[in-house]
C-alpha cells in the first residue's frame, strides 16, 4: 500500500503568521502595567473578541458579495494600525524614539 501524501492547504501558511501576530500582541501585555496584569489581559482579550465581531459584521452587512473590497478595506486598516504602532510607548521600555521614563 502506498501512503498518500497530503498536500498542504494554502491557508495553512497564513495561520502561522496569524498566530505570530497574536503572540506578539499578548507578548507586550506584561510590560504595560505589571501591577494590573489581570486587568490588562482581560481588556486585551475582550477587545480581541470585539474586533472579531466587528470584522464579521463588516463582511456580513457591508461587503456581502463583494469580498475583494472587504479584504481591501481590511488591508488598509491593518496597514494603518501597523504604521501607528511605531509610536506606541511603554513606560520603562525602549522604543524607536528613545526611552519613556
NORRA-V331366 format. One record per helix or strand of 3 or more residues. SS is the DSSP state (hx for helix, st for strand). FROM is the first residue (numbers start at 1). TO is the last residue. Records with the same first field share a line. If there is no record, write none. Layout:
BEGIN
SS->FROM-TO + FROM-TO
END
This chain:
BEGIN
hx->10-27 + 29-32 + 34-62 + 67-85
END
